[in-house]
Amino acid sequence: MPADNSRLANLCGQFDEHLRQIERRLNVEIASRGNRFRVTGNPGAAEIGSGILRSLFNMTDHERLDPERVHVCLQEFVMNDNDIDKASENSEVVGENGVVIQTRRKLVRPRGPNQKAYLKNIREHDLAFGIGPAGTGKTYLAVASAIDALENEQVRRIVLVRPAVEAGERLGFLPGDMSQKVDPYLRPMYDALFDMMGTEQVARLIEKNTIEVAPLAFMRGRSLNDSFVILDEAQNTSIAQMKMFLTRIGFGSRAVVTGDITQIDLPSGQQSGLKNAVEILSRVDGIAFTYFTPGDVVRHQLVQRIVEAYQVDGNGGQG
């Protein structure tokens, strides 16, 4: 690596915390002397570690690294350990067929083969399902795709929908006006919008009704044309609600349905609309399904271990 002290310090982190983070995750040892690094351990893990160091050093040319960024890079390399050479040559790892999204505030890149397939399915199908555990990027990538479609004038509006099952959709029992009643259920989608577009821009688009964020119950009787529609937390829909939502899709619209069938919060004995949709729509032309695993989790490493522990234990949630 070039002898650039500032970039090398950025790569290593304070007290070499980034190097220690890589060592713990890959069970390797990293020795550094100036701009020379030696990674020792299992040959496969050492190769991944070397690739991560090269990729992270490339990033130091244009961004300040932190433990979260190092974690995401680790995830990417571990999920793509059969393609290390390609990944290490370029820190801007894009998806298959160049699937990468530039939003107003940030560049959104898929991490790993399942995220790449997910973005590709969203672009190429009018209806795409993303199914898997929390932290795999299902909602975030769907919102990024919606923003991309809006900014490229492929649709005229974005509609983000969630079931409010915790209140049984009886929102009248909750205190406050309608916005205050539904906001807690819709906050994760607001957060994704704010991250990619900025709070002021999102507020303006909501005021113009270009972006609508609403509980699922509000979709009944509507027909959504020229819209990008996302149904989040779809495991908490009933069969009737799922059918209602899917039949709202109008001309010039695209829809994405996300959910985790291991975390169903419906009353006991009520079948999930998402599970039912997977069973009856899996062979319908024009519909794509992407399935994520605990290995696709891109949040804190502890989240991945928690998801895996519940999966092993068999108590992922109600069925």
PyMOL commands that set and color helices and strands:
alter all, ss='L'
color gray80, all
select helices_A, chain A and resi 5-12+14-26+43-59+67-79+84-89+96-98+112-124+138-151+165-167+171-173+178-197+199-207+216-219+234-236+239-246+273-281+294-296+301-313
alter helices_A, ss='H'
color red, helices_A
select strands_A, chain A and resi 29-33+36-40+101-102+107-108+127-131+157-162+211-215+227-231+254-259+287-291
alter strands_A, ss='S'
color yellow, strands_A
deselect
rebuild
show_as cartoon
